[in-house]
Amino acid sequence: MVLFSDEKIFGVEEKVNAQNDHMYEVAFEDITENLRTAQRFQSKSTEMVCAGAPYKVKFPLVFIEQGAKVNGEYYVHKILDGAVKT
C-alpha cells in the first residue's frame, strides 16, 4: 500500500480584514467603543492535523498533541500505528 500524508496547522482565530467591515457615521465618536476596536492576541490558538490519502482506504484525521514535535518516531508510533492496520 502506498500512503501519502501531510500535516497542516490551522489557526483558530480569524484574521481581521478591515475592508470587509464598513461603518457610516457622522462622527468617529458616534461609533461605540466595542465596534471601533478589534482584539488581537499575541499567541493565537492553533491545532495541527495529519491526513492521509491511500487508494480506496479510509484514513482518519489525526489531531497532533499540543506542543508535540512530529519526528519519525512520533509519526510511526502516534500517527501510523493508530491509523494503518498492518
N, C-alpha and C positions, 0 to 999 in steps of 0.2 A: 504494500500500500504506500502511495506517495501522499504526503500531507504537507500542505502549505499553511503556515500560520504567521501571525504578526500580532504585535501589541500596539495599543493606542491609548494615550492618556486623554481623558475627557475632563474639561473644566466644568465645574458645577455652576459657577457664577457666569451670568450672561454679560457680554461686553456691552457697554453703553455707547450708543451711536446717537449723538446729538442731532443729526439731520433727520432722524425718524420722529422726533418729538418737537412739535411746534406749538407755541402758545401766543395768542394775540391778546394783549392787554394795553391799556392806555399808558400805564407806567410800570416800570420794573417792580416797584414796591407793591403793586397790586397783586402780584403773584405770591401765593403763600410760600413760606419757607421750605416746607417739605417738597413742594413741586420744583423749587429752584435748585435743590441740592441732589446730587447723585452720589450715593455711598459707594466707595471703593475700598477694598480691603487689601492689606499688604500681602497676605498669602491666601490665595483662594483655594477652595476645596477641589481636589482632583480625584479621579478614580481611574485606575489602569485596568484595561480589559484585554484579554487574549482571545482570539478567534482563529479557527482553523477551517480549511476547505478541502477535505478529501473527496474523492469521487464516490458518489452515491452512499455516503455515510453521514450521519448526523454528528456534529462536533459541537458540544455545548460551549456557551460563552464561559470563560473562566475569569473571575474577578481576582486581581492580584492584591495581596495583603498590603495595607498602607505601610510604606517605608521599606518594603522588601526589595532586595537587589536581585534582578532577574538575570542570573548567570546560567551556565549549563546545568549545574546540579539542581538549582531551583526549577528550571524548565522541565527537566526529566522527572523529578520526584513530585513536584506540586502541580504541574500542568498536564503533562502527558500521561502520568500514571492514573490520574483520575478521569481522563477523557478518552483514552485509547485503550481498547481491550486487545490483548495480545493473544 
